[in-house]
Structure formats: structure tokens, C-alpha cells
Amino acid sequence: MRPADWLPEAGAALGLRTFPIPLPLPAVRFGMAWHPRTDADPGHRWFRDHLAATVRAAAAPGTS
């Protein structure tokens, strides 16, 4: 879920207003880091894979 999906309602409930950013911003790059001992852990690998897929899907063109 992107902030644009929930921010208008949450902001209104708190009496806040939002404004467009008045300048172009570069894309933000994200990364993940974990302790080496969890690198081969199946559960941790599953979580990392699903988290990465979810972020990629949310950042894909046409999902705004």
C-alpha cells in the first residue's frame, strides 16, 4: 500500500494537508541487508523474496 492510498484520509482525520512537491526528485533506490547466518535460512529467504517482489510490483510503471 502506497502512502497516496491512505494519506488523504489519515491526514484529514488529523487535520493535516498535503501539497505537491514543487521540484523534480530522483528515484529512490532501496536495498536489503541481513546477517550472513540467515542467508541460507529457507524462511528468511522466502521472506526476502516476497518482500522484494511486493516492492517491485508496487514500483512498477502503471501502478500509481
VMD Tcl script that builds the backbone (N, CA, C; Angstrom):
set m [mol new atoms 192]
animate dup $m
set s [atomselect $m all]
$s set {name element resname resid chain x y z} {
  {N N MET 1 A 0.842 -1.165 0.000}
  {CA C MET 1 A 0.000 0.000 0.000}
  {C C MET 1 A 0.894 1.237 0.000}
  {N N ARG 2 A 0.614 2.129 -0.909}
  {CA C ARG 2 A 1.387 3.362 -1.034}
  {C C ARG 2 A 0.795 4.449 -0.145}
  {N N PRO 3 A 1.601 5.398 0.298}
  {CA C PRO 3 A 1.058 6.490 1.104}
  {C C PRO 3 A -0.091 7.215 0.411}
  {N N ALA 4 A -0.032 7.325 -0.902}
  {CA C ALA 4 A -1.110 8.003 -1.625}
  {C C ALA 4 A -2.448 7.294 -1.460}
  {N N ASP 5 A -2.405 6.009 -1.098}
  {CA C ASP 5 A -3.642 5.249 -0.908}
  {C C ASP 5 A -4.335 5.578 0.405}
  {N N TRP 6 A -3.584 5.933 1.433}
  {CA C TRP 6 A -4.185 6.142 2.756}
  {C C TRP 6 A -3.936 7.539 3.328}
  {N N LEU 7 A -2.973 8.264 2.773}
  {CA C LEU 7 A -2.606 9.544 3.362}
  {C C LEU 7 A -3.727 10.589 3.339}
  {N N PRO 8 A -4.494 10.730 2.256}
  {CA C PRO 8 A -5.546 11.754 2.289}
  {C C PRO 8 A -6.539 11.570 3.439}
  {N N GLU 9 A -6.978 10.360 3.657}
  {CA C GLU 9 A -7.941 10.122 4.740}
  {C C GLU 9 A -7.297 10.285 6.109}
  {N N ALA 10 A -6.096 9.738 6.276}
  {CA C ALA 10 A -5.408 9.849 7.562}
  {C C ALA 10 A -5.069 11.307 7.857}
  {N N GLY 11 A -4.610 12.020 6.859}
  {CA C GLY 11 A -4.274 13.430 7.045}
  {C C GLY 11 A -5.495 14.254 7.410}
  {N N ALA 12 A -6.609 14.002 6.724}
  {CA C ALA 12 A -7.833 14.743 7.025}
  {C C ALA 12 A -8.310 14.464 8.446}
  {N N ALA 13 A -8.184 13.214 8.872}
  {CA C ALA 13 A -8.608 12.860 10.227}
  {C C ALA 13 A -7.760 13.564 11.282}
  {N N LEU 14 A -6.527 13.871 10.934}
  {CA C LEU 14 A -5.628 14.557 11.865}
  {C C LEU 14 A -5.570 16.061 11.634}
  {N N GLY 15 A -6.357 16.548 10.682}
  {CA C GLY 15 A -6.346 17.975 10.391}
  {C C GLY 15 A -5.120 18.422 9.617}
  {N N LEU 16 A -4.513 17.510 8.855}
  {CA C LEU 16 A -3.317 17.832 8.086}
  {C C LEU 16 A -3.671 18.042 6.624}
  {N N ARG 17 A -2.818 18.772 5.933}
  {CA C ARG 17 A -2.983 18.966 4.490}
  {C C ARG 17 A -1.711 18.515 3.792}
  {N N THR 18 A -1.846 18.054 2.564}
  {CA C THR 18 A -0.687 17.671 1.772}
  {C C THR 18 A -0.564 18.613 0.585}
  {N N PHE 19 A 0.650 18.750 0.099}
  {CA C PHE 19 A 0.933 19.611 -1.041}
  {C C PHE 19 A 1.856 18.868 -1.992}
  {N N PRO 20 A 1.741 19.140 -3.292}
  {CA C PRO 20 A 2.665 18.512 -4.225}
  {C C PRO 20 A 4.078 19.030 -3.984}
  {N N ILE 21 A 5.050 18.195 -4.226}
  {CA C ILE 21 A 6.446 18.606 -4.096}
  {C C ILE 21 A 6.764 19.511 -5.282}
  {N N PRO 22 A 7.291 20.711 -5.048}
  {CA C PRO 22 A 7.448 21.697 -6.128}
  {C C PRO 22 A 8.712 21.533 -6.978}
  {N N LEU 23 A 9.365 20.404 -6.928}
  {CA C LEU 23 A 10.557 20.195 -7.735}
  {C C LEU 23 A 10.683 18.719 -8.077}
  {N N PRO 24 A 11.361 18.425 -9.172}
  {CA C PRO 24 A 11.526 17.014 -9.527}
  {C C PRO 24 A 12.480 16.326 -8.553}
  {N N LEU 25 A 12.174 15.104 -8.215}
  {CA C LEU 25 A 13.026 14.328 -7.313}
  {C C LEU 25 A 13.535 13.087 -8.031}
  {N N PRO 26 A 14.762 12.691 -7.754}
  {CA C PRO 26 A 15.267 11.465 -8.382}
  {C C PRO 26 A 14.585 10.241 -7.768}
  {N N ALA 27 A 14.651 9.155 -8.482}
  {CA C ALA 27 A 14.104 7.899 -7.968}
  {C C ALA 27 A 14.872 7.499 -6.709}
  {N N VAL 28 A 14.188 6.836 -5.808}
  {CA C VAL 28 A 14.812 6.371 -4.571}
  {C C VAL 28 A 15.169 4.896 -4.754}
  {N N ARG 29 A 16.386 4.554 -4.420}
  {CA C ARG 29 A 16.818 3.153 -4.503}
  {C C ARG 29 A 16.779 2.546 -3.104}
  {N N PHE 30 A 16.230 1.361 -3.027}
  {CA C PHE 30 A 16.146 0.649 -1.766}
  {C C PHE 30 A 16.989 -0.614 -1.847}
  {N N GLY 31 A 17.433 -1.073 -0.716}
  {CA C GLY 31 A 18.187 -2.311 -0.646}
  {C C GLY 31 A 17.824 -3.054 0.628}
  {N N MET 32 A 18.278 -4.291 0.705}
  {CA C MET 32 A 18.049 -5.084 1.902}
  {C C MET 32 A 19.393 -5.575 2.426}
  {N N ALA 33 A 19.479 -5.743 3.709}
  {CA C ALA 33 A 20.681 -6.291 4.335}
  {C C ALA 33 A 20.248 -7.247 5.439}
  {N N TRP 34 A 21.034 -8.280 5.631}
  {CA C TRP 34 A 20.732 -9.257 6.671}
  {C C TRP 34 A 22.029 -9.877 7.152}
  {N N HIS 35 A 21.966 -10.509 8.285}
  {CA C HIS 35 A 23.140 -11.156 8.846}
  {C C HIS 35 A 23.480 -12.373 7.992}
  {N N PRO 36 A 24.775 -12.612 7.759}
  {CA C PRO 36 A 25.164 -13.745 6.917}
  {C C PRO 36 A 24.620 -15.099 7.388}
  {N N ARG 37 A 24.400 -15.269 8.670}
  {CA C ARG 37 A 23.922 -16.576 9.134}
  {C C ARG 37 A 22.494 -16.868 8.673}
  {N N THR 38 A 21.749 -15.836 8.261}
  {CA C THR 38 A 20.386 -16.065 7.779}
  {C C THR 38 A 20.317 -16.170 6.263}
  {N N ASP 39 A 21.464 -16.056 5.588}
  {CA C ASP 39 A 21.474 -16.058 4.130}
  {C C ASP 39 A 20.861 -17.327 3.551}
  {N N ALA 40 A 21.157 -18.477 4.134}
  {CA C ALA 40 A 20.655 -19.745 3.608}
  {C C ALA 40 A 19.396 -20.239 4.327}
  {N N ASP 41 A 18.899 -19.485 5.294}
  {CA C ASP 41 A 17.710 -19.903 6.036}
  {C C ASP 41 A 16.491 -19.868 5.103}
  {N N PRO 42 A 15.787 -20.994 4.924}
  {CA C PRO 42 A 14.659 -21.029 3.984}
  {C C PRO 42 A 13.555 -20.023 4.318}
  {N N GLY 43 A 13.233 -19.872 5.574}
  {CA C GLY 43 A 12.182 -18.924 5.957}
  {C C GLY 43 A 12.590 -17.484 5.681}
  {N N HIS 44 A 13.824 -17.176 5.988}
  {CA C HIS 44 A 14.321 -15.822 5.758}
  {C C HIS 44 A 14.408 -15.544 4.262}
  {N N ARG 45 A 14.868 -16.534 3.505}
  {CA C ARG 45 A 14.948 -16.370 2.049}
  {C C ARG 45 A 13.551 -16.157 1.463}
  {N N TRP 46 A 12.574 -16.938 1.936}
  {CA C TRP 46 A 11.191 -16.777 1.473}
  {C C TRP 46 A 10.703 -15.355 1.750}
  {N N PHE 47 A 10.944 -14.877 2.964}
  {CA C PHE 47 A 10.505 -13.537 3.334}
  {C C PHE 47 A 11.166 -12.485 2.448}
  {N N ARG 48 A 12.481 -12.582 2.248}
  {CA C ARG 48 A 13.194 -11.614 1.404}
  {C C ARG 48 A 12.641 -11.623 -0.018}
  {N N ASP 49 A 12.436 -12.810 -0.568}
  {CA C ASP 49 A 11.922 -12.919 -1.932}
  {C C ASP 49 A 10.540 -12.288 -2.064}
  {N N HIS 50 A 9.669 -12.551 -1.102}
  {CA C HIS 50 A 8.316 -11.991 -1.162}
  {C C HIS 50 A 8.318 -10.487 -0.918}
  {N N LEU 51 A 9.149 -10.021 -0.023}
  {CA C LEU 51 A 9.253 -8.581 0.212}
  {C C LEU 51 A 9.756 -7.877 -1.042}
  {N N ALA 52 A 10.791 -8.406 -1.677}
  {CA C ALA 52 A 11.333 -7.800 -2.894}
  {C C ALA 52 A 10.290 -7.801 -4.010}
  {N N ALA 53 A 9.553 -8.892 -4.178}
  {CA C ALA 53 A 8.533 -8.967 -5.218}
  {C C ALA 53 A 7.415 -7.960 -4.968}
  {N N THR 54 A 7.031 -7.780 -3.720}
  {CA C THR 54 A 5.976 -6.830 -3.386}
  {C C THR 54 A 6.417 -5.404 -3.682}
  {N N VAL 55 A 7.643 -5.075 -3.326}
  {CA C VAL 55 A 8.151 -3.724 -3.587}
  {C C VAL 55 A 8.288 -3.491 -5.088}
  {N N ARG 56 A 8.810 -4.483 -5.828}
  {CA C ARG 56 A 8.917 -4.335 -7.283}
  {C C ARG 56 A 7.554 -4.118 -7.908}
  {N N ALA 57 A 6.553 -4.871 -7.488}
  {CA C ALA 57 A 5.213 -4.740 -8.058}
  {C C ALA 57 A 4.634 -3.358 -7.760}
  {N N ALA 58 A 4.853 -2.860 -6.552}
  {CA C ALA 58 A 4.326 -1.546 -6.185}
  {C C ALA 58 A 5.023 -0.426 -6.943}
  {N N ALA 59 A 6.293 -0.635 -7.319}
  {CA C ALA 59 A 7.066 0.397 -8.000}
  {C C ALA 59 A 6.959 0.296 -9.509}
  {N N ALA 60 A 6.298 -0.722 -10.032}
  {CA C ALA 60 A 6.209 -0.919 -11.471}
  {C C ALA 60 A 5.408 0.213 -12.126}
  {N N PRO 61 A 5.796 0.601 -13.331}
  {CA C PRO 61 A 5.038 1.637 -14.045}
  {C C PRO 61 A 3.571 1.235 -14.185}
  {N N GLY 62 A 2.713 2.196 -14.029}
  {CA C GLY 62 A 1.290 1.944 -14.170}
  {C C GLY 62 A 0.609 1.509 -12.889}
  {N N THR 63 A 1.321 1.501 -11.766}
  {CA C THR 63 A 0.710 1.103 -10.500}
  {C C THR 63 A 0.476 2.291 -9.589}
  {N N SER 64 A 0.529 3.481 -10.136}
  {CA C SER 64 A 0.366 4.681 -9.282}
  {C C SER 64 A -1.021 4.926 -8.896}
}
mol reanalyze $m
mol bondsrecalc $m
mol representation Tube
mol addrep $m
